[in-house]
Amino acid sequence: MSSPNNLALDYEALAEKKRKALVDMHRGEGSSKKARNEDISEGIMDEIMQAMNYGSRRKSSKPKKRGRRMGSKNKLSPIIKSMVGDATLHYGNGRFKEAISVLNEVVRLAPNFPHLYHMLGLAHKALGDNKRAFQFYMLAGLLKPKDPDLWKLLFTWSLEQQNVSQTCYCLSKAIIADPADIGLRCLQASLYVELGDNQKAAESYEQIQQISPENVEALKSGAKLYQKCGQIERSVAILGDYLEGHPEEADLSVIDLLVAMLMQNNAYERALQQIEQAQVTYYLGKELPVNLKTKAGICHIHLGDAEKAKMFFSVLQFSRAHDHADFITEVADTFMTLGHFNSALKYYYMLENDDGVDDDHLHLKIGHCYLSLGERMQAIKFLQKALQRLENNVDARLNLASLLVEDSKEDEAISLLSPPKNCDLHNIDQNSGTSKPWWLSEKIKLKLCNIYRAKGMIEEFVNTILPLVRESLYIESLGLKIKVKKRLRESVLFERVKKVDDQQPDGVFCGSRPIVTPADRLKASRARKLLQKKAALKEEKKAAAIAAGLDWHSDDTNDESEEEHVKEPPLRNLLKDEEHQHLVIDLCKALESLQRYYEALEIIKLALKSGHNILPVEKEEQLRSLGAQMAYSTMDSKHGFDCIKHIVQQHPYSITAWNCYYKVIPRSGKSYSRHCKFLRSMRSKHNSVPSIVISGHQFTMGSHHQDAAREYLEAYKLLPENPLINLCVGTALINLTLGFRLQNKHQCLAQGLAFLYNNLRLCESSQEALYNIARACHHVGLVSLAVAYYEKVLATVEKDHPMPKLPNENWDGLENQKDGYCDLGREAAFNLHLIYKKCGAMDLARQVLRDHCTFD
């Protein structure tokens, strides 16, 4: 088959030979005559025109038809013939511009003659204008579509220009002009394969085989391409038709390919039938080749007939393993796939014992067989050998680590899964096109963190798995996928648009649609939109600069754009798998034990956000409980607000839940809007007393005593016999009396003291209630009453009571309080000494301090 370059050279050599013949014809008329168009006779012009028609035609061997020869409808007039002769002489003498000028006029007068455009193409090519030369050649080809040599030349030029659409068009025209040229059809099929159109490539190979039935390579290529397209039966039919058409002698590789396709389609009975038919037809009285025997044995294995399979495999046992390594490997792999591990080991050991076999995966396969058979020692041995040659094999490393853990060799497993000491973890580009190192695999990190967790190595466990869990939850919380922006230069965008746009706006194919893949069209569409946006943005900047009286300088060199790609989470379906759910919870508990509360709250927040309709209810409650617990262990309660809020929503009347809530909220500050909105919603839905009391506390912290008193009185209506509510109402009213705007201060003070006395009654005259009344009287200036109640406090003996502890709270200080931590005697004595001191009774003041505020 001739290459496109050889076709072009042959065509140009033929054209040059004819041009020399024309020039010699004109010069041979005699030196006495001038070479002028007016002196050329009409007979010589006919010879010139006949020679210029891409070569004089050979005389046909067929008998001439009788009668007058029919004339052509498109005949050149004598004037035009004279002008063409003049142009020919100009071209022959190297005056190419004069020849082009004359030919342009001729084309204007007679535009339907292809040889005129061919002469224009020759002249422009001689001047070095290949673009115009190609266009005129193309016009000549369109006017004379059955000239195969011209279309082959155009195909070659298009191929050099790397114009895919133009190349396909010229190649198809060349094939139409010369349907019997097998080389052109092979080029067309190869072009379709490069473009990814396997269907058209397969059809092209099928046409080649129909034209040339003995072209076996085209037959096999077409069958393989049909198989890639999913048309297995068509591939089988093509190969079967070939074998039926060659009942005595055929290419044996076709039989092998046909049997292999049937086996890939799990049609083992049909494959055996083809092998048996081949033995009768082509190997009668002979032995089958090794490849067909091996395939027949594999078919018998799949069909459950092991005895017949052994008969076919006997040929492999009595030969050197490296001579038939591929067949032995195929047999062993089949046994291992079907679960016959002992039989697989038999054939793997044939390869392992032969020094001429070099298979990197051999030890790995042997190790997997021993692993499936439960022989751990042998499996460890061969997996270690496999990792010496396949250190990036993640599955082998994981299997070996599992076996080491089962043998209580956790340290060896950790060493096996840990990154090498000499690797630089920070300078590894994980987004590069090359495969990432084994120690960055998510499976390796999961296995390693599980070993750390089982051994109680909390810090190592957290450092290993936390980045993966955080990234996965973050991506899933944004909708299971996140778009990563990749910056692209404007030149790249223009190249993508140019690839699908017309590459020759002023050429012959300016209206044709380029042949590109759908992915390239999608990229070009995005690039075009981005370029439009960037152009509009530049215009806005330019207008703004002009309006501001500034000089506008556009810097296109640093112009970059962005392309969006989809990024998958490292741990897919993290919250759907129960084992991974436990992993997230254990991670949060480990972070809490390491006092890394903010990271734990971040994981809890992301897990609850991305798994609100995935996680089981008990897992959600457990995460929220952990979040609430860590919320009041930190100084920032915003992260734990959602957790504690959900607990209160589930138990709106639980004092314990509200206590947890109120322990978290004061750290957020009085202006925390979410807290205020939540309290309003809880009061409107449930009208719970704790929410009203907490609202009153917030007003008290902000010194809004009138608002606080209003809230406390609302709670008093619901629970009038509650000591705490009476205390809160009394203190709010007494604080209100100290303001400047209140007119009836005495009435308000009396009401406040009334609520405090009610608290004293409900608390059965406890030391705390007495102290509260004394402190209130002291605060408003009722010194005599304050002294009396302070003395009652000093006379009362208060027993220590256990401090209230919230759920999941672990505070060692609660258990290590000194005796008398519930006694208010020292506080009462100190306040009493202040009163004595202010009244001038210094001796009484010193005596009170000596009796109650000093230690022996």
C-alpha positions in Angstrom: 0.0 0.0 0.0 1.4 3.4 -1.0 1.7 6.1 1.6 0.0 9.5 1.0 3.4 11.2 0.6 4.4 8.7 -2.2 1.0 9.4 -3.9 1.7 13.1 -3.9 5.2 12.7 -5.3 4.0 10.5 -8.1 1.2 13.0 -9.0 3.6 15.9 -9.0 6.2 14.0 -11.1 3.6 13.2 -13.7 2.3 16.8 -13.8 5.9 18.1 -14.2 6.6 15.7 -17.1 3.5 16.9 -18.9 4.4 20.6 -18.4 7.8 20.0 -20.0 6.2 18.2 -22.9 4.0 21.3 -23.5 6.9 23.7 -23.4 9.0 21.5 -25.8 6.1 21.3 -28.1 5.9 25.1 -28.4 9.6 25.6 -28.7 10.0 22.8 -31.4 8.1 24.8 -34.1 11.4 26.4 -35.3 13.6 29.2 -34.2 12.3 31.5 -37.0 8.8 31.6 -35.6 8.0 33.5 -32.4 6.2 31.7 -29.6 3.0 33.7 -29.7 -0.6 32.6 -29.2 -1.7 34.1 -32.5 0.6 31.8 -34.5 -0.5 28.6 -32.8 -2.8 26.6 -35.0 -6.1 25.2 -33.9 -4.7 21.6 -34.1 -1.8 22.3 -31.8 -4.2 23.9 -29.3 -6.2 20.7 -29.3 -3.1 18.8 -28.5 -2.2 21.2 -25.7 -5.7 21.0 -24.2 -5.7 17.2 -24.5 -2.3 17.0 -22.8 -3.3 19.4 -20.0 -6.3 17.2 -19.1 -4.1 15.4 -16.6 -2.4 13.3 -19.2 -3.4 12.0 -22.6 -5.6 9.1 -22.4 -4.4 5.7 -23.6 -6.0 4.2 -26.6 -8.8 1.8 -25.6 -8.6 -1.8 -26.7 -12.3 -1.8 -27.2 -13.6 -1.5 -30.8 -14.6 2.0 -31.8 -18.2 2.8 -32.1 -19.5 3.6 -35.5 -21.0 6.9 -36.4 -20.1 10.5 -35.7 -18.4 11.2 -32.5 -20.6 13.2 -30.1 -19.2 16.7 -29.3 -18.8 18.2 -25.9 -21.2 20.7 -24.6 -18.4 22.7 -22.9 -15.9 23.6 -25.6 -13.4 26.4 -25.2 -13.6 29.1 -27.7 -10.6 29.9 -29.9 -9.9 33.1 -28.0 -9.9 31.3 -24.6 -7.7 28.5 -26.1 -5.3 31.2 -27.2 -5.2 32.7 -23.7 -4.7 29.3 -22.1 -1.7 28.7 -24.4 -0.3 32.1 -23.5 -0.6 31.2 -19.8 1.1 27.9 -20.4 4.0 29.6 -22.1 4.3 32.1 -19.2 4.3 29.2 -16.7 6.9 27.3 -18.7 9.2 30.3 -18.8 8.8 30.9 -15.0 6.6 34.0 -15.4 4.1 32.7 -12.8 2.5 36.1 -11.9 1.8 36.7 -15.6 0.4 33.2 -16.0 -1.9 33.8 -12.9 -3.1 37.1 -14.4 -4.0 35.5 -17.7 -5.7 32.4 -16.0 -7.8 34.7 -13.8 -9.3 36.3 -16.8 -9.8 32.9 -18.4 -11.6 31.6 -15.3 -13.8 34.6 -15.4 -14.8 33.8 -18.9 -15.0 30.0 -18.5 -15.4 29.0 -14.9 -16.5 25.4 -15.4 -13.2 23.8 -16.6 -11.2 22.0 -13.8 -7.8 22.1 -15.6 -7.8 25.9 -15.4 -8.0 25.8 -11.6 -5.3 23.1 -11.6 -3.0 25.4 -13.6 -3.8 28.2 -11.1 -2.9 25.9 -8.2 0.4 25.0 -9.9 1.3 28.7 -10.4 0.5 29.6 -6.8 2.4 26.7 -5.5 5.4 27.7 -7.6 5.2 31.2 -5.9 5.1 29.5 -2.5 1.5 30.4 -1.7 0.4 26.9 -0.6 -2.9 28.1 0.9 -4.2 29.5 -2.4 -2.7 26.6 -4.3 -4.7 24.2 -2.1 -7.9 26.1 -2.7 -7.5 26.0 -6.4 -6.6 22.3 -6.3 -9.8 21.8 -4.3 -11.9 23.6 -6.8 -10.4 21.5 -9.5 -11.3 18.4 -7.5 -14.9 19.5 -7.0 -15.3 20.1 -10.7 -13.7 16.7 -11.5 -14.7 14.5 -8.6 -13.6 11.2 -10.2 -9.9 12.0 -10.3 -8.4 9.8 -7.6 -4.9 11.2 -7.9 -6.0 14.7 -7.3 -8.0 13.8 -4.2 -5.1 11.8 -2.8 -2.9 14.8 -3.2 -5.5 17.0 -1.4 -5.8 14.4 1.4 -2.0 14.5 1.9 -2.0 18.2 2.1 -4.9 18.2 4.6 -3.1 15.6 6.7 0.0 17.9 6.8 -2.2 20.8 7.9 -3.7 18.7 10.7 -7.2 19.7 9.7 -9.3 16.7 10.7 -12.5 17.7 9.1 -10.8 18.5 5.8 -8.8 15.4 5.9 -11.9 13.2 6.4 -13.6 14.9 3.5 -10.8 14.6 1.0 -10.2 11.0 2.0 -13.8 10.1 1.5 -13.7 11.8 -2.0 -10.6 9.9 -2.9 -12.3 6.6 -1.9 -15.4 7.5 -4.0 -13.1 8.2 -6.9 -11.1 5.0 -6.4 -13.3 2.5 -4.5 -10.8 -0.3 -5.1 -7.9 1.4 -3.3 -7.5 -0.7 -0.1 -4.8 1.7 1.2 -7.2 4.6 1.3 -9.8 2.6 3.2 -7.2 1.5 5.7 -6.2 5.1 6.3 -9.9 6.0 6.8 -10.4 3.2 9.3 -7.3 4.3 11.2 -8.5 7.9 11.2 -11.9 6.8 12.7 -10.1 4.9 15.4 -8.0 8.0 16.3 -11.2 10.0 16.5 -12.8 7.4 18.8 -15.6 6.4 16.4 -15.2 2.6 16.6 -18.5 1.9 14.8 -17.4 3.7 11.6 -13.9 2.2 11.9 -15.4 -1.3 12.1 -17.6 -0.7 9.1 -14.6 0.6 7.1 -12.6 -2.6 7.9 -15.6 -4.7 7.0 -15.8 -2.9 3.6 -12.1 -3.6 3.1 -12.6 -7.3 3.8 -15.5 -7.4 1.3 -13.3 -5.9 -1.4 -10.3 -8.0 -0.5 -11.6 -11.2 1.1 -8.0 -12.4 1.8 -7.2 -9.4 4.0 -7.3 -11.2 7.3 -5.9 -8.3 9.3 -8.8 -6.0 8.3 -11.2 -8.8 9.2 -9.8 -9.2 12.7 -9.5 -5.5 13.3 -13.2 -5.0 12.3 -14.3 -7.9 14.6 -12.4 -6.4 17.5 -13.9 -3.0 17.0 -17.4 -4.4 16.8 -16.7 -6.2 20.1 -15.7 -2.8 21.6 -19.0 -1.4 20.4 -20.8 -4.2 22.2 -21.9 -6.0 19.0 -20.5 -9.4 19.9 -22.8 -11.4 17.7 -21.8 -9.4 14.7 -18.2 -10.0 15.4 -18.8 -13.7 15.7 -20.8 -13.7 12.5 -18.1 -11.9 10.5 -15.4 -14.4 11.7 -17.7 -17.3 11.2 -18.5 -16.3 7.6 -14.8 -16.1 6.9 -14.3 -19.7 8.1 -17.3 -21.0 6.2 -15.9 -19.4 3.0 -12.5 -21.2 3.6 -13.5 -24.8 4.2 -10.1 -26.2 3.3 -7.5 -23.6 4.4 -7.9 -20.6 6.6 -5.9 -18.3 8.8 -5.7 -20.0 12.1 -5.5 -16.8 14.1 -9.2 -16.2 13.0 -10.2 -19.4 14.8 -8.3 -18.3 17.9 -9.9 -14.9 17.9 -13.4 -16.4 17.4 -13.0 -18.8 20.2 -11.7 -16.1 22.5 -14.7 -13.8 21.8 -17.1 -16.6 22.5 -15.3 -17.4 25.8 -15.4 -13.7 26.8 -19.2 -13.8 26.2 -19.4 -16.9 28.4 -20.5 -19.0 25.5 -18.3 -21.9 26.3 -20.3 -24.6 24.6 -20.3 -22.7 21.3 -16.5 -22.1 21.7 -16.0 -25.9 22.1 -18.1 -26.5 19.0 -15.9 -24.1 17.0 -12.7 -25.9 18.3 -14.2 -29.3 17.4 -15.2 -28.1 14.0 -11.7 -26.7 13.4 -10.2 -30.0 14.4 -12.4 -31.8 11.8 -11.9 -29.2 9.1 -8.3 -28.1 9.4 -6.6 -30.5 11.8 -8.0 -33.9 10.7 -5.4 -36.5 11.8 -3.3 -33.8 13.5 -3.0 -32.4 16.9 -4.6 -29.1 17.8 -2.2 -26.2 18.5 -1.4 -25.4 22.1 -3.6 -22.3 22.2 -6.7 -24.1 21.1 -6.0 -27.0 23.4 -5.7 -24.5 26.3 -8.9 -22.8 25.4 -10.7 -26.1 25.1 -9.5 -27.1 28.6 -10.7 -23.8 30.0 -14.1 -24.3 28.5 -14.4 -27.7 30.1 -13.4 -26.2 33.4 -16.2 -23.7 33.2 -18.6 -26.4 32.1 -17.6 -28.5 35.1 -15.8 -31.3 33.3 -12.4 -31.3 35.1 -11.3 -34.7 33.7 -11.4 -33.6 30.1 -9.8 -30.3 31.0 -6.8 -32.2 32.5 -6.4 -34.1 29.2 -6.1 -30.9 27.3 -3.8 -29.4 29.9 -1.4 -32.3 29.7 0.5 -30.6 26.8 1.5 -27.8 29.2 2.9 -30.2 31.8 5.4 -31.9 29.5 6.9 -28.7 28.1 9.1 -25.9 29.5 7.0 -23.4 31.4 8.6 -20.3 29.9 7.7 -21.5 26.4 4.0 -21.5 27.2 3.9 -19.0 30.1 0.9 -17.1 28.9 -1.2 -20.3 28.5 -0.2 -21.6 31.9 -1.1 -18.3 33.5 -4.5 -18.2 31.8 -5.2 -21.7 33.1 -4.1 -20.9 36.6 -6.1 -17.6 36.6 -9.2 -19.5 35.5 -8.8 -22.1 38.4 -8.4 -19.2 40.9 -11.4 -17.3 39.6 -13.6 -20.4 39.9 -12.3 -21.1 43.4 -10.1 -24.2 42.7 -7.2 -22.8 44.6 -5.2 -26.0 44.9 -5.3 -26.6 41.1 -4.4 -23.0 40.5 -1.3 -23.4 42.8 -0.2 -26.4 40.8 0.1 -24.3 37.6 1.5 -21.2 39.4 4.3 -23.3 40.9 5.1 -24.5 37.4 5.9 -20.9 36.5 7.5 -20.1 39.9 10.0 -23.0 39.5 11.1 -21.9 36.1 13.8 -19.3 36.0 12.9 -18.2 32.6 9.5 -16.8 33.7 9.5 -13.2 34.8 6.0 -12.3 36.1 5.7 -9.5 38.7 2.2 -10.7 39.8 3.0 -14.3 40.2 3.9 -14.2 43.9 0.9 -12.0 44.5 -1.5 -14.6 42.9 0.1 -17.4 44.9 -0.3 -15.4 48.1 -4.0 -14.8 47.3 -4.5 -18.6 46.8 -2.9 -19.4 50.2 -5.0 -16.6 51.7 -8.2 -18.1 50.4 -7.1 -21.5 51.6 -6.5 -20.1 55.1 -2.8 -20.9 55.2 -1.5 -17.7 56.8 2.2 -18.4 57.0 2.5 -19.3 53.3 0.3 -16.3 52.4 2.5 -14.0 54.4 5.6 -15.4 52.8 4.5 -14.9 49.2 2.8 -11.5 49.8 6.1 -10.2 51.2 7.9 -11.5 48.1 5.2 -9.8 45.9 5.7 -6.4 47.7 9.4 -6.5 46.9 8.5 -6.0 43.2 5.0 -4.4 43.5 5.4 -2.0 46.4 2.6 0.2 45.2 0.1 -2.6 45.2 -2.4 -1.5 47.8 -4.5 -4.7 48.0 -1.4 -6.9 48.7 -0.3 -4.5 51.4 -3.7 -4.5 53.0 -4.0 -8.3 52.9 -0.5 -8.7 54.4 -1.3 -6.2 57.2 -4.5 -8.1 58.1 -2.6 -11.4 58.3 0.0 -9.7 60.6 -2.7 -8.3 62.8 -4.3 -11.8 63.1 -0.9 -13.1 64.3 -0.7 -10.3 66.9 2.1 -8.5 65.0 0.5 -5.0 65.1 3.9 -3.2 65.1 5.0 -5.0 61.9 1.6 -4.1 60.4 2.0 -0.5 61.4 5.5 -0.4 59.9 4.1 -1.9 56.7 1.4 0.7 56.3 3.3 3.7 57.5 4.9 6.1 54.9 8.6 5.6 54.2 10.8 7.7 56.4 12.7 9.3 53.5 9.5 10.5 51.7 8.5 14.2 51.6 4.8 14.2 52.3 4.4 17.9 51.7 5.9 18.1 48.2 3.7 15.3 46.6 1.2 16.6 44.1 -1.9 14.5 44.6 -3.7 16.1 41.7 -1.1 15.2 39.1 -1.8 12.8 36.3 0.6 10.1 37.7 -0.7 7.5 40.2 -0.3 8.6 43.8 2.0 6.7 46.2 0.6 3.8 48.1 0.8 5.5 51.5 -1.7 8.2 50.3 -4.4 5.6 49.5 -7.6 6.0 51.6 -7.8 2.2 52.1 -4.3 2.2 53.6 -5.1 5.1 56.0 -8.4 3.4 57.1 -6.6 0.1 57.9 -3.8 2.0 59.7 -6.3 4.0 61.8 -8.2 0.8 62.8 -5.0 -0.7 64.0 -4.2 2.4 66.1 -7.8 2.4 67.5 -7.5 -1.2 68.5 -4.2 -0.6 70.3 -5.5 2.5 72.1 -3.1 4.9 70.3 -5.5 7.7 70.3 -3.3 10.5 69.0 -2.0 8.5 66.1 -5.5 7.3 65.3 -6.8 10.9 65.2 -3.9 12.3 63.1 -4.3 9.5 60.5 -8.1 9.6 59.9 -9.1 13.1 60.8 -8.1 14.8 57.4 -10.0 12.1 55.4 -13.1 12.3 57.5 -13.2 16.1 57.5 -12.7 16.4 53.7 -15.3 13.7 53.0 -17.9 15.2 55.3 -17.3 18.7 53.9 -17.8 17.5 50.3 -20.9 15.5 51.2 -22.3 18.4 53.2 -22.1 20.6 50.0 -24.2 18.2 48.1 -22.0 15.0 47.7 -19.8 16.8 45.2 -17.7 19.9 45.2 -16.4 21.8 42.2 -12.7 22.4 42.1 -11.7 25.3 39.9 -8.7 24.9 37.7 -7.2 28.0 36.2 -6.7 28.2 32.5 -5.0 30.8 30.4 -6.9 32.6 27.7 -4.8 31.1 25.0 -6.0 27.7 26.1 -9.6 28.8 25.8 -9.0 30.2 22.3 -7.4 26.9 21.3 -10.5 25.0 22.5 -12.8 27.3 20.6 -10.6 27.1 17.5 -10.7 23.3 17.5 -14.4 23.2 16.8 -14.7 26.4 14.8 -14.0 26.6 11.1 -10.2 26.6 10.7 -10.3 28.3 7.3 -12.8 31.1 7.3 -11.9 32.1 3.7 -11.3 28.6 2.4 -13.3 26.1 0.4 -14.6 24.4 3.6 -15.6 27.6 5.4 -19.1 26.3 5.9 -18.3 22.7 6.8 -18.7 21.4 10.4 -15.4 20.1 11.9 -15.3 16.5 13.1 -14.6 16.5 16.8 -15.7 14.5 19.8 -18.7 15.6 22.0 -16.4 16.2 24.9 -14.4 18.7 22.8 -17.6 20.5 21.8 -18.6 20.8 25.4 -15.3 22.2 26.4 -15.4 24.6 23.5 -18.9 25.8 24.5 -17.7 26.5 28.0 -14.6 28.3 26.8 -16.6 30.5 24.4 -18.9 31.6 27.3 -15.9 32.3 29.5 -14.3 34.4 26.8 -17.5 36.4 26.3 -17.7 37.1 30.0 -14.1 38.1 30.1 -14.5 40.4 27.1 -17.6 42.1 28.7 -15.6 42.5 31.9 -12.7 44.1 30.1 -15.1 46.5 28.4 -16.6 47.5 31.7 -13.1 48.1 33.2 -12.1 50.1 30.1 -15.2 52.3 30.3 -14.7 52.9 34.0 -11.0 53.8 33.4 -12.0 56.2 30.6 -14.7 57.8 32.8 -12.2 58.3 35.6 -9.7 59.9 33.2 -7.2 57.1 33.5 -5.1 55.3 30.9 -6.4 51.9 30.0 -3.8 49.1 29.6 -5.1 45.6 29.0 -2.7 42.8 30.2 -3.8 39.7 28.3 -0.6 37.7 29.1 -1.6 37.1 32.7 -5.3 36.6 31.9 -6.5 33.3 33.3 -9.9 31.6 33.4 -11.3 28.8 35.4 -12.7 25.4 34.5 -14.8 23.3 36.9 -14.2 19.7 37.7 -16.0 17.4 40.0 -14.2 16.2 43.0 -15.2 13.0 44.8 -14.9 12.6 48.6 -11.9 10.5 49.7 -14.2 8.2 51.7 -17.3 7.6 49.7 -20.6 6.8 51.4 -19.0 7.6 54.7 -22.3 7.9 56.7 -24.1 5.1 54.9 -21.9 2.3 56.2 -22.4 1.3 59.8 -18.7 0.7 60.4 -17.9 4.1 59.2 -20.6 5.6 61.4 -18.9 4.1 64.5 -15.6 5.4 63.1 -16.9 9.0 63.1 -18.3 8.6 66.6 -15.0 7.1 67.9 -13.1 9.9 66.2 -15.2 12.6 68.1 -14.7 10.8 71.4 -10.9 10.6 70.7 -10.8 14.3 69.9 -12.7 15.0 73.2 -10.2 12.9 75.2 -7.4 14.9 73.6 -9.3 18.2 74.4 -9.5 19.1 70.8 -13.0 20.3 71.2 -13.3 22.6 68.3 -12.2 20.0 65.8 -14.7 17.5 67.3 -17.5 20.0 67.1 -16.6 20.7 63.5 -16.8 17.0 62.7 -20.2 16.6 64.6 -21.6 19.6 62.8 -20.6 18.3 59.3 -21.8 14.8 60.1 -25.2 16.0 61.2 -25.5 18.3 58.2 -24.6 15.7 55.6 -26.3 12.8 57.3 -29.6 14.3 58.5 -31.6 11.7 56.5 -29.0 9.0 56.4 -27.8 8.4 60.0 -30.0 6.3 62.3 -31.8 8.2 65.1 -29.6 6.7 67.8 -26.4 7.8 66.0 -27.7 11.3 65.6 -28.6 11.5 69.3 -25.2 10.2 70.3 -23.5 12.8 68.1 -25.7 15.6 69.5 -25.0 14.5 73.0 -21.3 14.6 72.4 -21.6 18.0 70.8 -23.6 19.4 73.8 -21.0 17.9 76.1 -18.1 19.6 74.3 -20.0 22.8 73.8 -19.9 23.7 77.5 -16.3 22.4 77.7 -15.2 25.2 75.3 -15.3 29.0 75.5 -17.1 29.2 72.1 -20.6 27.8 72.2 -21.6 28.6 68.6 -20.5 25.2 67.4 -22.4 23.3 70.0 -25.6 25.5 69.9 -27.3 23.2 67.3 -26.6 20.1 69.4 -27.9 21.5 72.7 -30.8 23.2 70.9 -32.0 19.8 69.5 -31.8 18.2 72.9 -34.0 20.9 74.4 -36.4 20.6 71.5 -36.7 16.9 72.2 -37.2 17.4 75.9 -38.9 20.9 76.3 -39.9 20.3 79.9 -36.8 18.7 81.2 -34.9 20.8 83.8 -31.7 18.8 83.2 -31.8 19.6 79.4 -32.4 23.3 80.2 -29.6 23.3 82.6 -27.3 22.0 79.9 -28.6 24.6 77.6 -28.1 27.5 80.0 -24.6 26.4 80.8 -23.7 26.8 77.2 -25.6 30.0 76.3 -24.1 32.6 78.7 -20.7 32.2 76.9 -22.3 33.4 73.6 -23.0 36.9 75.0 -26.2 38.8 75.4 -26.5 39.7 71.7 -26.6 36.2 70.4 -29.7 36.5 68.1 -30.1 32.7 67.4 -30.6 32.2 71.2 -33.2 34.9 71.5 -35.2 33.5 68.5 -35.0 30.0 69.9 -36.4 31.1 73.2 -39.3 32.9 71.6 -40.2 29.9 69.5 -40.0 27.6 72.6 -42.2 29.9 74.6 -44.8 30.1 71.8 -44.8 26.3 71.2 -44.5 24.9 74.7 -44.7 27.9 77.1 -42.1 26.1 79.3 -41.1 27.8 82.5 -37.3 27.2 82.0 -37.3 29.2 78.8 -39.1 32.1 80.5 -36.7 32.0 83.4 -33.7 32.0 81.1 -35.1 34.9 79.2 -35.4 36.8 82.5 -31.8 35.9 83.4 -30.7 37.4 80.0 -32.5 40.7 80.8 -30.9 40.7 84.3 -27.4 40.3 82.8 -28.2 43.3 80.6 -29.4 45.3 83.6 -32.9 45.4 82.1 -34.6 44.8 85.5 -38.1 45.9 84.5 -38.1 43.4 81.6 -36.6 40.7 83.8 -39.3 41.3 86.4 -42.0 40.9 83.7 -40.5 37.6 82.6 -40.1 36.3 86.1 -43.7 37.2 87.0 -44.9 35.2 83.9 -43.1 32.2 85.3 -44.5 32.9 88.7 -48.0 32.6 87.3 -47.2 29.1 86.1 -45.3 28.0 89.2 -46.1 30.2 92.2 -44.6 27.8 94.8 -41.2 27.4 93.1 -38.5 28.8 95.4 -36.2 29.9 92.6 -38.9 31.8 90.8 -39.8 33.7 94.0 -36.1 34.5 94.6 -35.7 35.8 91.0 -38.9 38.0 91.2 -37.8 39.4 94.5 -34.2 40.3 93.4 -35.6 41.8 90.1 -38.0 44.1 91.9 -35.4 45.2 94.5 -32.9 45.9 91.7 -35.6 47.9 90.0 -36.0 50.1 93.1 -32.5 51.4 92.7 -33.3 53.0 89.4 -34.0 56.7 88.9 -37.2 56.6 86.9 -39.3 54.5 89.3 -41.7 56.7 91.3 -43.3 54.2 93.8 -40.0 52.8 95.0 -41.3 51.9 98.5 -44.1 49.8 97.1 -41.7 48.0 94.7 -39.3 47.4 97.6 -42.1 46.0 99.7 -43.2 43.7 96.9 -39.6 42.5 96.4 -39.2 41.7 100.1 -42.5 39.9 100.0 -41.3 37.5 97.4 -38.0 37.0 99.3 -40.0 36.1 102.4 -42.1 33.8 100.3 -38.8 32.1 99.2 -37.8 31.9 102.9 -41.1 30.1 103.7 -40.7 27.7 100.8 -37.1 26.9 101.7 -38.1 26.4 105.4 -35.9 29.2 106.7 -32.7 27.8 105.2 -29.4 29.6 105.6 -29.4 30.6 101.9 -32.9 32.2 102.1 -31.9 34.1 105.3 -28.7 35.3 103.6 -30.7 36.5 100.6 -33.0 38.6 102.7 -30.1 40.0 104.7 -28.2 40.9 101.5 -31.3 42.6 100.0 -31.8 44.7 103.1 -28.1 45.6 103.1 -28.3 46.5 99.5 -31.2 49.0 99.9 -29.9 50.5 103.2 -32.1 48.7 105.8 -29.1 48.1 108.0 -30.9 47.1 111.1 -32.8 44.3 109.3 -29.7 43.3 107.5 -27.8 42.9 110.8 -30.6 40.8 112.3 -30.7 38.4 109.4 -26.9 38.2 109.1 -26.8 37.1 112.8 -29.5 34.5 112.0 -27.3 33.2 109.2 -24.3 33.0 111.6 -26.4 31.1 114.0 -27.6 28.6 111.5 -25.5 25.5 110.8 -25.7 24.3 107.1 -24.8 20.8 106.1 -22.8 20.2 102.9 -24.9 19.0 99.9 -23.6 17.4 96.7 -23.1 19.8 93.9 -25.4 19.3 91.0 -23.7 17.7 88.0 -24.9 17.7 84.4 -25.1 14.6 82.2 -21.8 13.4 80.8 -20.0 16.1 82.9 -16.7 15.0 84.3 -15.3 17.6 86.7 -13.0 16.3 89.4 -13.3 19.6 91.3 -16.9 18.7 92.3 -15.7 15.7 94.3 -12.7 17.4 95.9 -14.5 20.3 97.7 -13.4 21.1 101.3 -15.8 20.6 104.2 -18.2 23.5 104.7 -18.4 24.6 101.0 -22.2 25.0 101.4 -21.9 27.2 104.5 -22.5 31.0 104.0 -21.3 32.0 107.4 -18.1 33.6 106.2 -19.9 35.7 103.6 -22.5 36.8 106.1 -19.7 37.7 108.7 -17.8 39.7 106.1 -20.8 41.8 105.2 -21.7 42.2 108.8 -18.2 43.5 109.6 -18.7 46.1 106.8 -21.8 47.4 108.4 -20.1 47.6 111.8 -17.2 49.3 110.3 -19.3 51.9 108.5 -21.2 52.6 111.8 -17.9 53.1 113.6 -18.0 50.0 115.7 -14.5 48.9 114.9 -14.2 46.5 117.8 -17.3 44.6 116.8 -16.1 44.5 113.2 -12.7 42.9 114.3 -14.5 40.5 116.6 -16.8 39.2 113.8 -13.9 38.7 111.4 -11.8 37.0 114.2 -14.7 34.6 115.0 -15.9 33.6 111.6 -13.3 34.6 108.9 -10.1 33.3 110.3 -8.7 29.7 110.6 -7.0 28.4 113.7 
